[in-house]
Amino acid sequence: MREPLAVAGGEGVQGERMTDKLKVFRQPLALGADRERVGEVSAEQLARINALPQVLRPLAAEEVIVRGMYLANTLPMHNYLQFAPDVPAAMEPMCVGKPVMRNHDTYSGDALPVARMFDARTLSRGEGDPWLAADFYLLNNDRGRSFADDIDGGLLAEVSPTVLYRSLVCSICGEDDLRCEHAPGKEYNGRLCTAVMGDIVDMVEASFAWAGMQRDTGFYLAAGRPVEAVDTVTMLSQRLRGDAKVSAFLRWWQRGR
């Protein structure tokens, strides 16, 4: 059996794609009358947190801060990798209990988790479907409040997963391990070539990232309300993207490669 390969999505960004378009895919949290409920951790969320094997003592609602992140989708990444359409759903159970790190830092003296995921789901947001959304909790202490403030204030705006995978195929011809004449990042008859990752073995961690390889990731406020309540599809339609390559890819894939 092939040994799984690892990819961390936040180690860099293709230079020309970094600043070419302003991202407007950021949820304006128009909470209205629900604003007070945002600070409340629901009983179901608290039960899921306390059910994690890593939690060694029962946590009270006032001890945790809950946030959520749009972690993965099927859009071509900045480095022309791409998750296969079934990957976000396959990653759902892999998220629970996994750590949230900073910039994929697993090697420095401060390489310790800052949060932990306790729930995940896939949902539709239009282009890039399906999306993997994961809820995570921080401790309600100085460090946790600092990260929550940075998220809510827009300083932390992107996330990135590290995954182990076994399958990597060409999006143009389906050749395994890209043993073909096609090159990721080039177009062939109007179709963008990407390296499609599948057969996900594990999702190792998710990181707060300054700019991840995965496109259009972000955060939502999860405490006390379902993720769908803060998902604004209208903002998705306003993204400043100049092509329809993703939709074309998904239509091609669904026709039965």
N, C-alpha and C positions, 0 to 999 in steps of 0.2 A: 504494500500500500504506500502511496506517495506521502512523504512527510509534508505536513501543512506549511504553508508559507505565511509570513506575517506582513501586514501593511499597516502603517500608522499614517492616518490621513492628514496630519497637521505639520509635517516637517518642512514644508516649503510650498511655494506657489509659482507657477509659470509666470515670469515677469510681465509679459505682455498682457496677461489676463488679470493681473492683480488690480490695476487701477483703471482699466479701460471703460468700465461701466459702473455707475453709482448704483449700489444695491438699495432698492426701496422695499425689499421683501422683509420688512420688520413690522411686527404686529403693534399697531397703536392700541394700547390696552384701554379701550373705552369701557370702563367697568360700570360706570353709572351707579345705580342703586346697590350693586353687588360689591362695591369697593370694600365694605367692612368684612365681607365674607372671605376676601382673598387672604387675609391674615390668619384664617382659621384652618387648622389641620383637621380633616374629617376623621371620624371614628374608623372608617374603612382604611384610610391611608395610614393612620397610626397603628392599626392592627397589622397591616402588611409590613410596616417598618419593624415592629417588635417581633414579627415572625422570622426575620432574617437571622440566620445562625450566627452572624457576626455581632449581633446586639446582645451583650452579656447581661444587661439589666433592663427591665422595662422602662421605656422612655415615656414621659408625660407629654401631652400636646404642647405645653409651653416650652419644652426643651428642644423642639425641632422646628426647622424652617423648610418648607417644601417648595421646590421649583420643578420645572420640567424643561426638556430640550427636544427639539426636532433633530434627531441624531444622524439619520441616514435616509437616502432616497435612491432613485435609479437614474439620476442625472449623470452625464459624463463628468468626471472630476477634472480639476484643473490639470492634472498630470495624465489625463486620458485613460485612467482606469475607470471602471464602471461596475456597479453591483448588478447582478442578474435580477430580473423582476421578482423572483421568489425569495431573495435574500432578506429584505426587511422583516418579513413575517418569520423567517427562520431564526432571526436574531432576537425576536421577542423574548423567549424564555431564557436566552443567554444573558440578558441584561440584568436580571434580578440578582441582587447581591454583589454585583461587580462595582469596583471603585470608580470614582470620578477623580481624575488627576489634573495637573496643570501642564499643558503643552507637551504631553506624552513624556513627562519627566519621570523616568524610573531608575535614574542612575545618580543624581546629585545627592548631596547630603540632606536635602529637604524633600526627597522624592517619596512623599507619603500622601495617601488619599485626603482630599478636602471634602468629599461628599460620597454618598453611596446610593446606587439605584435600587428602587424597591418595586417598581411596576413598569410595564411597557405595553404598547399596543401599536398596531398599524392602522393607518387611516388615510383617507383621500384628501389631497389638497389641490388636485388638478394636475398640472404638469409635474413630472417627477414621481408620480404614484408608483407603488405605494410608499408611504412615509413611515419611518419608525419613530415613534414618540416615546420618551422614557421619563418617568418621574424619579426624582432623587431628593434626598434630604440632607441638610446641613445641620449641625448642632447650633442651637441658639446661644452661641457664645460670641466673643469678640471676633474671632476668625470667621465663623459662619455668617455673622451679620455683615462683615466686610465684603465677603463674596456675594451675598444676596444683594447688597447695595450696589455693587459693581454691575451685577446682572440687570437689576431694575433700572439703573441709571444709564445703561447702554455702553459702559466701558467694556464689559465682557459681552460679546455679541455672537460668537461662533463656537461650535463644538466639533469634535472629531473622534471617530472610533478607531480602535486598533483591533483588527480581526485576524484570525487564522483561517486560511482557505486552502483547498486542494485543487480547485479547477480554475484555469485561466484560458479563455478561448478568444479568438478573433471575432469581433462583431460582424465582420463582413462575410467571412466564409465558414466560421465555426471551427476552424482548425485549433486543435489543442496545443497549449503552450506557444501559440503564435508561430508555429512552424509553417509559415506561408510568406508570400511576397508582400502582404499588407503591413503597413506601419501605423501604429496608434498615433492619432493627431492629424493624419492626412485624410483627404476626402477621395472617395472612389465613386464616380457616377453620382455625385451629390450626396453621398452618405459618408458620415464621419466614422472613421475606424477607431474603435476603443478596445481595450483589453478587458474582457468581461469576467469578473470574479464570481465564482459559484462554489457550491459544496462547502459552505462555511462550517468550520469545525468549532470555533469558539469566538466570542467577543471578549477580548481580554480586559479592556478598560475603555472609558470615554474620557475625553479631556476637554477642559476649557482651552480654547485655542485663539491665538491672535488672528489667524486666518487659516482655516482648514482646507484640505484638498477637496473634501466633499462640498458641493455647491449648496448655498442657500440654507444652511443649518441655522439654528437660532434657539431662543428660549421662549417659554411661556410661563405664566404664573399658574401653578397647579393646585395650590392649597384650597380646599373647600369647593372646587368647581371642576367639571369635566374639561378635558383638553379641548374638546370641540367648541366649547363656549368662547374660547379666546382665539380660535382659528379664523382668520379673516381671508377668505378666498379672494375677495375683491382686491386685496393688496397683492396677491399672487399674480393676478392678471395685469397689474401695473408694473411688474418688474421690467427693468430696462435690459431686455435680452434681444439680441439681433437676429435670432434664427429659430427654426423649429426642428432642429436636429433630434432633440430628445423624443418628441412625439413621433417622428418618423422612425426612430429606432424601436420604440415600443410597439408601433403598429407592425413593423417588420417581424419583431420577435413573436408577437401574438399570432401572426399568420401561420406559425408552425415551422420553425427553423429546421 
